[in-house]
Amino acid sequence: MTITVHESPAASFLYSPSVPKENTPYEFTNTSVGAIRYKWEFGDNDTLATTSMLPVSHIYNTAGFYSVCLIAFNEFGCSDTLCQQVTAIVSPLTDVPNAFTPNGDGVNDEVFVKGYGISKMTWKIYNRWGQLVFTSLSLNDGWDGRYKGELQPQDVYAYVLSIDFTDGTQLRKKGDITLLR
């Protein structure tokens, strides 16, 4: 019986910023050798599986210390793991743009709530007649200027935003967004 032993991959990565900065995403650069697929574990129950060595970015939602692990796999299923500790400094913060241009050019085609330290949110957008045209419960869900599949006219739309931050504070905000064509 012939047994073939293959070399194990070597998991390795760099990260920046090397000194923690408030409300700043971390960028992780994969420097592994001998691997074809990777699994990132960011220490906050968020993971990413990839076959790319391109840098990945991660935003922490709560301040703290996190053990970031990269598991590198070779074509034979052998793996190697490297873990490094990072520190996230997160201060509750949020903002909403006051205009967007959903014209299909790839720039400002959707409007999103932006922020840090958000644990829960409800964002509702209304037209000038008080009709609810959009609701979102996630920073990742933006409004594309449509209601029931129909493009909405250029106009000013009102919004109500309710946020619970990870530090226990809350924010209730009202404002308007101009849809430009």
MIFI-268305 format. One record per atom (N, C-alpha, C, O): residue number from 1; atom name; x, y, z. Coordinates in nm, 2 decimals. Each point is the difference from the previous one (the first is absolute). Layout:
BEGIN
NUM,CA,X,Y,Z
...
//
This chain:
BEGIN
1,N,0.08,-0.12,0.00
1,CA,-0.08,0.12,0.00
1,C,0.09,0.12,0.00
1,O,0.09,0.01,0.08
2,N,-0.12,0.09,-0.17
2,CA,0.08,0.12,-0.01
2,C,-0.08,0.11,0.07
2,O,-0.12,0.02,-0.02
3,N,0.19,0.05,0.11
3,CA,-0.06,0.12,0.07
3,C,0.07,0.12,-0.05
3,O,0.13,0.01,0.00
4,N,-0.20,0.08,-0.05
4,CA,0.05,0.13,-0.05
4,C,-0.03,0.11,0.11
4,O,-0.11,0.02,0.04
5,N,0.22,0.05,0.00
5,CA,-0.01,0.10,0.10
5,C,0.01,0.14,-0.08
5,O,0.11,0.02,-0.06
6,N,-0.21,0.06,0.07
6,CA,0.01,0.13,-0.06
6,C,0.03,0.11,0.10
6,O,-0.03,-0.01,0.12
7,N,0.10,0.11,-0.17
7,CA,0.03,0.11,0.09
7,C,-0.12,0.08,0.04
7,O,-0.09,0.02,-0.08
8,N,0.08,0.01,0.21
8,CA,-0.11,0.08,0.05
8,C,0.00,0.14,-0.04
8,O,0.11,0.06,-0.03
9,N,-0.22,0.01,0.02
9,CA,0.00,0.14,-0.03
9,C,0.05,0.08,0.12
9,O,0.01,-0.05,0.11
10,N,0.03,0.17,-0.13
10,CA,0.04,0.09,0.12
10,C,-0.09,0.12,0.00
10,O,0.01,0.09,-0.09
11,N,-0.10,-0.08,0.19
11,CA,-0.09,0.11,0.01
11,C,0.08,0.12,0.05
11,O,0.08,-0.01,0.09
12,N,-0.10,0.13,-0.15
12,CA,0.06,0.12,0.04
12,C,-0.08,0.12,-0.05
12,O,-0.05,0.00,-0.11
13,N,0.05,0.11,0.20
13,CA,-0.07,0.12,-0.05
13,C,0.05,0.12,0.08
13,O,0.06,-0.01,0.11
14,N,-0.07,0.13,-0.17
14,CA,0.03,0.12,0.06
14,C,-0.13,0.08,0.01
14,O,-0.10,-0.03,-0.07
15,N,0.10,0.13,0.16
15,CA,-0.12,0.08,0.01
15,C,0.04,0.15,0.03
15,O,0.11,0.03,0.05
16,N,-0.21,0.05,-0.09
16,CA,0.02,0.15,0.03
16,C,-0.14,0.05,0.03
16,O,-0.10,-0.04,-0.06
17,N,0.10,0.14,0.14
17,CA,0.11,0.07,0.06
17,C,0.07,-0.08,0.11
17,O,-0.07,-0.08,0.07
18,N,0.19,0.09,-0.05
18,CA,0.08,-0.07,0.10
18,C,-0.03,0.05,0.14
18,O,0.00,-0.07,0.10
19,N,-0.03,0.20,-0.10
19,CA,-0.04,0.07,0.13
19,C,-0.15,0.03,-0.02
19,O,-0.04,0.07,-0.10
20,N,-0.05,-0.12,0.19
20,CA,-0.14,0.02,-0.02
20,C,-0.04,0.15,-0.01
20,O,0.05,0.08,0.07
21,N,-0.15,-0.06,-0.16
21,CA,-0.05,0.13,-0.02
21,C,-0.16,0.00,0.01
21,O,-0.06,-0.10,-0.05
22,N,0.01,0.19,0.11
22,CA,-0.15,0.01,0.03
22,C,-0.08,-0.01,-0.13
22,O,0.03,0.07,-0.10
23,N,-0.13,-0.16,0.10
23,CA,-0.09,-0.01,-0.11
23,C,0.07,-0.02,-0.14
23,O,-0.04,0.06,-0.10
24,N,0.14,-0.14,0.11
24,CA,0.08,-0.03,-0.13
24,C,0.00,-0.15,-0.03
24,O,0.03,-0.08,0.09
25,N,-0.07,0.05,-0.21
25,CA,0.00,-0.15,-0.04
25,C,0.15,-0.05,0.00
25,O,0.09,0.07,-0.02
26,N,-0.08,-0.20,0.05
26,CA,0.13,-0.06,-0.01
26,C,0.01,-0.06,-0.14
26,O,-0.10,-0.05,-0.06
27,N,0.22,0.06,0.00
27,CA,0.03,-0.07,-0.13
27,C,0.10,-0.11,0.03
27,O,0.10,0.02,0.06
28,N,-0.14,-0.14,-0.10
28,CA,0.08,-0.12,0.02
28,C,0.06,-0.05,-0.14
28,O,-0.07,-0.02,-0.10
29,N,0.20,0.01,0.10
29,CA,0.07,-0.04,-0.12
29,C,0.05,-0.14,0.01
29,O,0.08,-0.03,0.09
30,N,-0.13,-0.06,-0.17
30,CA,0.04,-0.15,0.00
30,C,0.14,-0.01,-0.06
30,O,0.02,0.03,-0.11
31,N,0.07,-0.09,0.19
31,CA,0.14,-0.02,-0.05
31,C,0.03,-0.15,0.02
31,O,0.12,-0.04,0.01
32,N,-0.22,-0.05,-0.01
32,CA,0.02,-0.14,0.01
32,C,0.07,-0.06,-0.12
32,O,0.01,0.06,-0.11
33,N,0.05,-0.18,0.13
33,CA,0.08,-0.07,-0.10
33,C,-0.06,-0.14,-0.01
33,O,-0.02,-0.06,0.10
34,N,0.01,0.01,-0.23
34,CA,-0.04,-0.14,-0.02
34,C,-0.14,-0.03,0.02
34,O,-0.04,-0.11,0.03
35,N,-0.05,0.21,-0.03
35,CA,-0.14,-0.02,0.02
35,C,-0.09,0.04,-0.12
35,O,0.05,0.09,-0.08
36,N,-0.17,-0.14,0.07
36,CA,-0.08,0.03,-0.11
36,C,-0.14,0.06,0.04
36,O,-0.07,0.05,-0.08
37,N,0.04,-0.07,0.21
37,CA,-0.13,0.06,0.05
37,C,0.03,0.03,0.15
37,O,0.09,-0.05,0.07
38,N,-0.18,0.15,-0.03
38,CA,0.03,0.06,0.13
38,C,-0.13,0.02,0.08
38,O,-0.11,0.02,-0.06
39,N,0.12,-0.02,0.19
39,CA,-0.12,0.04,0.08
39,C,0.05,0.10,0.10
39,O,0.09,-0.03,0.08
40,N,-0.15,0.15,-0.08
40,CA,0.03,0.10,0.10
40,C,-0.11,-0.01,0.11
40,O,-0.12,-0.01,-0.02
41,N,0.17,0.02,0.15
41,CA,-0.09,0.00,0.11
41,C,0.04,0.13,0.08
41,O,0.11,0.01,0.05
42,N,-0.20,0.09,-0.05
42,CA,0.04,0.13,0.05
42,C,-0.02,0.02,0.15
42,O,0.03,0.11,0.06
43,N,-0.07,-0.21,0.01
43,CA,-0.01,0.00,0.15
43,C,-0.13,0.06,0.05
43,O,-0.02,0.01,0.12
44,N,-0.07,0.03,-0.21
44,CA,-0.13,0.06,0.04
44,C,-0.12,-0.08,-0.06
44,O,-0.10,0.05,-0.02
45,N,0.13,-0.18,0.00
45,CA,-0.10,-0.09,-0.06
45,C,-0.02,0.02,-0.15
45,O,-0.09,-0.06,-0.06
46,N,0.17,0.15,0.00
46,CA,-0.01,0.02,-0.15
46,C,0.12,-0.07,-0.06
46,O,0.11,0.00,0.05
47,N,-0.14,-0.07,-0.16
47,CA,0.10,-0.08,-0.07
47,C,-0.01,0.03,-0.15
47,O,-0.10,0.06,-0.05
48,N,0.21,-0.09,-0.02
48,CA,0.00,0.01,-0.15
48,C,0.08,-0.11,-0.06
48,O,0.12,-0.02,0.04
49,N,-0.18,-0.05,-0.13
49,CA,0.07,-0.11,-0.07
49,C,0.04,0.06,-0.14
49,O,-0.09,0.06,-0.07
50,N,0.21,-0.09,0.02
50,CA,0.04,0.06,-0.13
50,C,0.11,-0.09,-0.06
50,O,0.07,-0.07,0.07
51,N,-0.05,0.09,-0.20
51,CA,0.11,-0.07,-0.07
51,C,0.10,0.11,-0.04
51,O,0.09,-0.03,-0.07
52,N,-0.12,0.15,0.10
52,CA,0.08,0.12,-0.04
52,C,0.10,0.04,0.11
52,O,-0.03,-0.01,0.12
53,N,0.14,0.06,-0.16
53,CA,0.10,0.05,0.09
53,C,-0.01,0.16,0.01
53,O,0.08,0.06,0.06
54,N,-0.18,-0.01,-0.13
54,CA,-0.02,0.15,0.01
54,C,-0.03,0.04,0.14
54,O,-0.06,-0.08,0.08
55,N,0.10,0.20,-0.04
55,CA,-0.03,0.05,0.14
55,C,-0.15,0.00,0.03
55,O,-0.08,0.02,-0.09
56,N,0.05,-0.04,0.21
56,CA,-0.14,0.01,0.04
56,C,-0.01,0.10,0.11
56,O,0.09,0.02,0.08
57,N,-0.21,0.05,-0.07
57,CA,-0.02,0.10,0.09
57,C,-0.11,-0.05,0.10
57,O,-0.09,-0.07,-0.04
58,N,0.11,0.11,0.17
58,CA,-0.10,-0.04,0.10
58,C,-0.03,0.12,0.09
58,O,0.10,0.06,0.05
59,N,-0.22,-0.03,-0.02
59,CA,-0.04,0.10,0.10
59,C,-0.06,-0.06,0.12
59,O,-0.09,-0.08,-0.01
60,N,0.15,0.11,0.13
60,CA,-0.05,-0.05,0.12
60,C,-0.12,0.09,0.05
60,O,0.01,0.13,-0.01
61,N,-0.11,-0.18,0.07
61,CA,-0.12,0.07,0.04
61,C,0.01,0.04,0.15
61,O,-0.08,0.08,0.05
62,N,0.17,-0.15,0.02
62,CA,0.01,0.02,0.15
62,C,0.14,0.01,0.03
62,O,0.09,-0.07,-0.05
63,N,-0.05,0.17,0.14
63,CA,0.14,0.01,0.04
63,C,0.04,-0.12,0.08
63,O,-0.08,-0.07,0.07
64,N,0.21,0.03,-0.09
64,CA,0.05,-0.12,0.08
64,C,0.12,-0.06,-0.07
64,O,0.05,0.05,-0.10
65,N,-0.01,-0.16,0.16
65,CA,0.11,-0.08,-0.05
65,C,-0.05,-0.12,-0.08
65,O,-0.09,-0.07,0.05
66,N,0.14,0.05,-0.17
66,CA,-0.04,-0.11,-0.08
66,C,0.11,-0.08,-0.05
66,O,0.11,0.05,-0.04
67,N,-0.13,-0.18,0.04
67,CA,0.10,-0.10,-0.05
67,C,-0.04,-0.03,-0.15
67,O,-0.10,-0.07,-0.02
68,N,0.18,0.12,-0.07
68,CA,-0.02,-0.02,-0.14
68,C,0.08,-0.12,-0.05
68,O,0.12,0.00,0.02
69,N,-0.19,-0.09,-0.08
69,CA,0.07,-0.13,-0.05
69,C,-0.02,-0.01,-0.15
69,O,-0.10,0.03,-0.05
70,N,0.21,-0.08,-0.01
70,CA,0.00,-0.03,-0.14
70,C,0.03,-0.15,-0.01
70,O,0.11,-0.04,0.05
71,N,-0.20,-0.04,-0.11
71,CA,0.03,-0.14,-0.02
71,C,0.02,-0.02,-0.15
71,O,-0.08,0.04,-0.08
72,N,0.20,-0.09,0.05
72,CA,0.04,-0.02,-0.14
72,C,0.00,-0.15,-0.03
72,O,0.05,-0.08,0.07
73,N,-0.11,0.05,-0.19
73,CA,-0.02,-0.14,-0.04
73,C,0.08,-0.02,-0.13
73,O,-0.01,0.08,-0.09
74,N,0.08,-0.19,0.08
74,CA,0.06,-0.04,-0.13
74,C,-0.10,-0.09,-0.08
74,O,-0.11,-0.03,0.05
75,N,0.15,-0.01,-0.17
75,CA,-0.08,-0.08,-0.09
75,C,-0.03,-0.14,0.06
75,O,-0.09,-0.07,-0.05
76,N,0.16,0.03,0.15
76,CA,-0.02,-0.13,0.06
76,C,-0.08,0.00,0.12
76,O,-0.02,-0.10,0.07
77,N,-0.03,0.22,-0.03
77,CA,-0.08,0.01,0.12
77,C,0.08,0.03,0.13
77,O,-0.06,0.01,0.11
78,N,0.19,-0.01,-0.12
78,CA,0.09,0.03,0.11
78,C,-0.02,0.15,0.04
78,O,-0.02,0.09,-0.09
79,N,0.03,-0.06,0.22
79,CA,-0.02,0.14,0.04
79,C,0.10,0.05,0.10
79,O,0.07,-0.08,0.06
80,N,-0.06,0.21,-0.06
80,CA,0.08,0.07,0.10
80,C,-0.07,0.12,0.05
80,O,-0.07,0.06,-0.08
81,N,0.08,-0.03,0.21
81,CA,-0.08,0.12,0.05
81,C,0.10,0.09,0.07
81,O,0.09,-0.04,0.07
82,N,-0.11,0.17,-0.09
82,CA,0.07,0.11,0.07
82,C,-0.11,0.09,0.06
82,O,-0.09,0.05,-0.07
83,N,0.11,-0.02,0.20
83,CA,-0.09,0.10,0.06
83,C,0.08,0.11,0.06
83,O,0.11,-0.01,0.05
84,N,-0.16,0.13,-0.06
84,CA,0.06,0.12,0.05
84,C,-0.11,0.09,0.07
84,O,-0.11,0.00,-0.05
85,N,0.15,0.07,0.15
85,CA,-0.10,0.08,0.08
85,C,0.00,0.14,-0.06
85,O,0.11,0.06,-0.02
86,N,-0.23,0.00,0.00
86,CA,-0.01,0.14,-0.03
86,C,-0.10,0.06,0.10
86,O,-0.07,-0.06,0.07
87,N,0.09,0.19,-0.06
87,CA,-0.09,0.08,0.09
87,C,-0.08,0.10,-0.08
87,O,0.05,0.07,-0.08
88,N,-0.18,-0.08,0.10
88,CA,-0.10,0.09,-0.07
88,C,-0.04,0.11,0.10
88,O,-0.04,-0.03,0.11
89,N,0.05,0.15,-0.16
89,CA,-0.05,0.12,0.07
89,C,-0.13,0.05,-0.07
89,O,0.01,0.05,-0.11
90,N,-0.12,-0.07,0.17
90,CA,-0.13,0.03,-0.07
90,C,-0.08,0.10,0.09
90,O,-0.03,-0.02,0.11
91,N,0.00,0.14,-0.17
91,CA,-0.08,0.10,0.06
91,C,-0.13,0.01,-0.08
91,O,0.00,0.01,-0.12
92,N,-0.12,-0.01,0.19
92,CA,-0.12,0.01,-0.08
92,C,-0.01,0.12,-0.08
92,O,0.03,0.11,0.04
93,N,-0.07,-0.13,-0.17
93,CA,0.00,0.11,-0.09
93,C,-0.09,-0.04,-0.12
93,O,0.00,-0.12,-0.04
94,N,-0.07,0.21,-0.01
94,CA,-0.09,-0.03,-0.12
94,C,-0.02,0.13,-0.08
94,O,0.01,0.11,0.05
95,N,-0.04,-0.13,-0.18
95,CA,-0.03,0.11,-0.09
95,C,-0.08,-0.05,-0.12
95,O,0.01,-0.12,-0.03
96,N,-0.08,0.21,-0.03
96,CA,-0.08,-0.04,-0.11
96,C,0.02,0.11,-0.11
96,O,-0.01,0.12,0.03
97,N,0.05,-0.15,-0.15
97,CA,0.01,0.10,-0.10
97,C,-0.13,0.07,-0.03
97,O,-0.11,-0.05,0.03
98,N,0.12,0.17,-0.08
98,CA,-0.12,0.08,-0.02
98,C,-0.05,0.00,-0.15
98,O,-0.10,0.07,-0.03
99,N,0.18,-0.14,-0.06
99,CA,-0.04,-0.01,-0.14
99,C,0.06,-0.12,-0.06
99,O,0.11,-0.05,0.05
100,N,-0.17,0.00,-0.16
100,CA,0.06,-0.11,-0.08
100,C,-0.06,0.01,-0.14
100,O,-0.10,0.06,-0.02
101,N,0.17,-0.13,-0.07
101,CA,-0.03,0.00,-0.14
101,C,-0.02,-0.14,-0.06
101,O,0.10,-0.05,-0.06
102,N,-0.21,-0.01,0.08
102,CA,-0.02,-0.13,-0.06
102,C,-0.03,-0.01,-0.15
102,O,-0.11,-0.02,-0.04
103,N,0.22,0.05,-0.03
103,CA,-0.01,0.01,-0.15
103,C,0.07,-0.11,-0.07
103,O,0.02,0.00,-0.12
104,N,0.03,-0.10,0.19
104,CA,0.07,-0.12,-0.06
104,C,0.14,0.02,-0.04
104,O,0.06,-0.08,-0.07
105,N,0.00,0.19,0.11
105,CA,0.14,0.03,-0.04
105,C,0.10,-0.07,0.10
105,O,0.13,0.01,-0.02
106,N,-0.17,-0.07,0.12
106,CA,0.08,-0.07,0.09
106,C,0.06,0.09,0.12
106,O,0.07,-0.05,0.08
107,N,-0.11,0.18,-0.08
107,CA,0.04,0.09,0.10
107,C,-0.12,0.05,0.07
107,O,-0.09,0.06,-0.06
108,N,0.08,-0.08,0.19
108,CA,-0.11,0.05,0.08
108,C,-0.14,-0.05,-0.05
108,O,-0.10,0.08,0.01
109,N,0.10,-0.20,-0.06
109,CA,-0.13,-0.06,-0.05
109,C,-0.09,-0.04,0.11
109,O,-0.12,-0.02,-0.02
110,N,0.18,0.00,0.14
110,CA,-0.08,-0.04,0.12
110,C,0.04,0.09,0.12
110,O,0.11,0.05,0.00
111,N,-0.20,-0.03,0.09
111,CA,0.03,0.08,0.12
111,C,0.00,-0.10,0.12
111,O,-0.09,-0.08,0.01
112,N,0.19,0.09,0.07
112,CA,0.02,-0.09,0.12
112,C,0.01,0.08,0.13
112,O,0.05,0.12,-0.01
113,N,-0.09,-0.18,0.12
113,CA,0.04,0.06,0.13
113,C,0.15,-0.05,0.02
113,O,0.03,-0.11,-0.03
114,N,0.05,0.20,0.08
114,CA,0.14,-0.03,0.03
114,C,0.02,0.01,0.15
114,O,-0.06,0.09,0.06
115,N,0.15,-0.17,-0.01
115,CA,0.02,0.01,0.15
115,C,0.09,-0.11,0.06
115,O,0.04,-0.09,-0.07
116,N,-0.01,0.11,0.19
116,CA,0.08,-0.09,0.08
116,C,-0.07,-0.03,0.13
116,O,-0.08,0.08,0.06
117,N,0.10,-0.20,-0.01
117,CA,-0.06,-0.04,0.13
117,C,-0.15,-0.02,0.00
117,O,-0.07,0.02,0.10
118,N,0.01,-0.05,-0.22
118,CA,-0.14,-0.01,-0.01
118,C,-0.04,-0.15,0.02
118,O,0.05,-0.09,-0.07
119,N,-0.13,0.07,0.17
119,CA,-0.05,-0.14,0.03
119,C,-0.13,-0.03,-0.06
119,O,-0.03,-0.11,-0.04
120,N,-0.05,0.21,0.02
120,CA,-0.14,-0.01,-0.05
120,C,-0.05,0.13,-0.06
120,O,0.03,0.11,0.06
121,N,-0.09,-0.12,-0.17
121,CA,-0.05,0.12,-0.06
121,C,-0.13,-0.02,-0.08
121,O,-0.03,-0.11,-0.05
122,N,-0.05,0.22,0.04
122,CA,-0.12,0.00,-0.08
122,C,0.00,0.13,-0.07
122,O,0.01,0.11,0.06
123,N,-0.01,-0.12,-0.20
123,CA,0.00,0.13,-0.08
123,C,-0.12,-0.01,-0.09
123,O,-0.01,-0.09,-0.08
124,N,-0.07,0.20,0.08
124,CA,-0.12,0.01,-0.08
124,C,0.01,0.13,-0.08
124,O,0.03,0.10,0.05
125,N,-0.06,-0.12,-0.18
125,CA,-0.01,0.12,-0.09
125,C,-0.14,0.01,-0.05
125,O,-0.06,-0.09,-0.05
126,N,0.02,0.22,0.05
126,CA,-0.14,0.03,-0.04
126,C,0.00,0.11,-0.12
126,O,0.09,0.08,-0.01
127,N,-0.19,-0.09,-0.08
127,CA,-0.01,0.10,-0.10
127,C,-0.07,0.12,0.05
127,O,-0.04,0.00,0.12
128,N,0.02,0.10,-0.20
128,CA,-0.06,0.13,0.05
128,C,-0.15,-0.02,0.05
128,O,-0.05,0.09,0.07
129,N,-0.01,-0.20,-0.11
129,CA,-0.14,-0.02,0.05
129,C,-0.01,-0.09,0.12
129,O,-0.10,-0.05,0.04
130,N,0.22,0.02,0.02
130,CA,0.01,-0.08,0.12
130,C,-0.01,-0.15,-0.02
130,O,-0.02,-0.08,0.09
131,N,0.03,0.04,-0.22
131,CA,0.00,-0.15,-0.03
131,C,0.13,-0.06,0.02
131,O,0.11,0.06,-0.05
132,N,-0.10,-0.17,0.12
132,CA,0.12,-0.07,0.03
132,C,0.05,-0.06,-0.13
132,O,-0.07,-0.09,-0.06
133,N,0.19,0.13,0.01
133,CA,0.06,-0.05,-0.13
133,C,0.12,-0.10,0.02
133,O,0.04,-0.06,-0.09
134,N,0.01,0.06,0.21
134,CA,0.12,-0.08,0.03
134,C,0.02,-0.02,0.15
134,O,-0.02,0.09,0.08
135,N,0.06,-0.22,-0.05
135,CA,0.03,-0.03,0.14
135,C,0.13,-0.09,0.00
135,O,0.01,-0.09,-0.08
136,N,0.08,0.12,0.17
136,CA,0.12,-0.08,0.01
136,C,0.03,-0.03,0.15
136,O,-0.03,0.09,0.09
137,N,0.08,-0.21,-0.06
137,CA,0.04,-0.04,0.13
137,C,0.15,-0.02,0.01
137,O,0.05,-0.05,0.10
138,N,0.03,0.08,-0.21
138,CA,0.14,-0.03,-0.01
138,C,0.08,0.11,-0.07
138,O,-0.05,0.06,-0.09
139,N,0.17,-0.04,0.14
139,CA,0.09,0.10,-0.07
139,C,0.02,-0.05,-0.15
139,O,0.04,0.09,-0.08
140,N,-0.05,-0.21,0.05
140,CA,0.03,-0.06,-0.13
140,C,-0.12,0.02,-0.10
140,O,0.02,-0.03,-0.12
141,N,-0.13,0.07,0.17
141,CA,-0.12,0.02,-0.09
141,C,-0.02,0.15,-0.02
141,O,-0.04,0.07,0.09
142,N,0.06,-0.03,-0.22
142,CA,-0.02,0.14,-0.03
142,C,-0.12,0.01,-0.09
142,O,-0.04,-0.09,-0.06
143,N,0.00,0.22,0.04
143,CA,-0.12,0.03,-0.08
143,C,0.05,0.03,-0.14
143,O,0.09,0.09,-0.02
144,N,-0.14,-0.15,-0.08
144,CA,0.04,0.03,-0.14
144,C,-0.10,0.09,-0.08
144,O,0.01,0.02,-0.12
145,N,-0.10,0.05,0.20
145,CA,-0.09,0.10,-0.06
145,C,-0.12,-0.07,-0.07
145,O,-0.07,0.07,-0.07
146,N,0.04,-0.19,0.11
146,CA,-0.11,-0.07,-0.06
146,C,-0.11,-0.03,0.11
146,O,0.04,-0.02,0.12
147,N,-0.16,0.02,-0.16
147,CA,-0.11,-0.05,0.09
147,C,-0.08,-0.10,-0.08
147,O,-0.06,0.04,-0.11
148,N,0.04,-0.16,0.16
148,CA,-0.07,-0.11,-0.07
148,C,0.06,-0.01,-0.14
148,O,-0.08,-0.03,-0.10
149,N,0.21,0.04,0.08
149,CA,0.06,-0.02,-0.13
149,C,0.00,0.12,-0.09
149,O,0.07,0.00,-0.10
150,N,-0.14,0.10,0.14
150,CA,-0.01,0.12,-0.09
150,C,0.09,0.11,0.05
150,O,0.02,0.03,0.12
151,N,0.05,0.03,-0.22
151,CA,0.09,0.12,0.03
151,C,-0.08,0.11,0.06
151,O,-0.11,0.03,-0.06
152,N,0.15,0.03,0.17
152,CA,-0.07,0.11,0.06
152,C,0.05,0.13,-0.06
152,O,0.11,0.01,-0.05
153,N,-0.20,0.09,0.05
153,CA,0.04,0.13,-0.06
153,C,0.11,0.08,0.08
153,O,0.02,-0.03,0.12
154,N,0.04,0.12,-0.19
154,CA,0.09,0.09,0.07
154,C,-0.08,0.08,0.10
154,O,-0.10,0.06,-0.04
155,N,0.14,-0.07,0.16
155,CA,-0.07,0.07,0.11
155,C,0.08,-0.01,0.13
155,O,0.10,-0.06,0.00
156,N,-0.16,0.12,0.10
156,CA,0.06,-0.01,0.14
156,C,-0.09,-0.10,0.08
156,O,-0.12,0.00,0.00
157,N,0.19,-0.10,0.06
157,CA,-0.06,-0.11,0.07
157,C,0.04,0.02,0.15
157,O,0.12,0.02,0.03
158,N,-0.22,-0.04,0.06
158,CA,0.03,0.00,0.14
158,C,0.04,-0.13,0.06
158,O,-0.05,-0.11,-0.06
159,N,0.13,0.10,0.16
159,CA,0.04,-0.12,0.06
159,C,-0.01,0.01,0.15
159,O,0.02,0.10,0.06
160,N,-0.04,-0.22,0.00
160,CA,0.01,-0.02,0.15
160,C,0.09,-0.11,0.02
160,O,-0.01,-0.11,-0.05
161,N,0.11,0.13,0.14
161,CA,0.11,-0.09,0.03
161,C,0.00,-0.03,0.15
161,O,0.02,0.09,0.08
162,N,-0.03,-0.22,-0.04
162,CA,0.02,-0.04,0.14
162,C,0.11,-0.09,0.01
162,O,0.01,-0.10,-0.07
163,N,0.09,0.13,0.16
163,CA,0.12,-0.08,0.01
163,C,0.02,-0.04,0.15
163,O,-0.01,0.09,0.09
164,N,0.04,-0.21,-0.07
164,CA,0.06,-0.05,0.13
164,C,0.14,-0.03,-0.02
164,O,0.04,-0.08,-0.09
165,N,0.05,0.15,0.17
165,CA,0.14,-0.02,-0.02
165,C,0.05,-0.11,0.10
165,O,-0.07,-0.04,0.09
166,N,0.19,-0.02,-0.12
166,CA,0.05,-0.11,0.08
166,C,0.03,0.04,0.14
166,O,0.01,-0.09,0.09
167,N,0.01,0.22,-0.06
167,CA,0.03,0.04,0.13
167,C,-0.12,0.03,0.08
167,O,0.00,0.05,0.12
168,N,-0.12,-0.08,-0.17
168,CA,-0.13,0.02,0.07
168,C,-0.07,0.13,-0.03
168,O,-0.11,0.02,0.04
169,N,0.18,0.08,-0.10
169,CA,-0.07,0.12,-0.03
169,C,-0.09,-0.01,-0.12
169,O,0.02,-0.10,-0.08
170,N,-0.11,0.19,0.06
170,CA,-0.09,0.00,-0.11
170,C,0.00,0.14,-0.07
170,O,0.03,0.10,0.06
171,N,-0.08,-0.11,-0.19
171,CA,-0.01,0.12,-0.08
171,C,-0.13,0.00,-0.07
171,O,-0.03,-0.11,-0.07
172,N,-0.04,0.21,0.07
172,CA,-0.12,0.02,-0.09
172,C,0.02,0.12,-0.08
172,O,0.03,0.11,0.06
173,N,-0.03,-0.12,-0.19
173,CA,0.03,0.11,-0.09
173,C,-0.10,0.01,-0.11
173,O,-0.04,-0.10,-0.06
174,N,0.01,0.23,0.02
174,CA,-0.09,0.02,-0.11
174,C,0.08,0.09,-0.09
174,O,0.07,0.09,0.04
175,N,-0.10,-0.10,-0.17
175,CA,0.07,0.08,-0.10
175,C,-0.06,-0.02,-0.14
175,O,-0.11,-0.05,-0.01
176,N,0.18,0.11,-0.09
176,CA,-0.05,-0.02,-0.13
176,C,0.11,-0.04,-0.10
176,O,0.12,0.03,0.03
177,N,-0.16,-0.09,-0.14
177,CA,0.10,-0.04,-0.10
177,C,-0.06,0.05,-0.13
177,O,-0.12,-0.02,-0.03
178,N,0.20,0.08,-0.05
178,CA,-0.04,0.04,-0.14
178,C,0.04,-0.10,-0.10
178,O,0.12,-0.03,-0.01
179,N,-0.22,-0.02,-0.06
179,CA,0.02,-0.09,-0.11
179,C,0.02,0.09,-0.13
179,O,-0.09,0.07,-0.04
180,N,0.21,-0.08,-0.02
180,CA,0.03,0.08,-0.12
180,C,0.01,-0.09,-0.12
180,O,0.05,-0.11,0.01
181,N,-0.11,0.16,-0.12
181,CA,0.01,-0.08,-0.13
181,C,0.09,0.07,-0.10
181,O,0.02,-0.04,-0.11
//
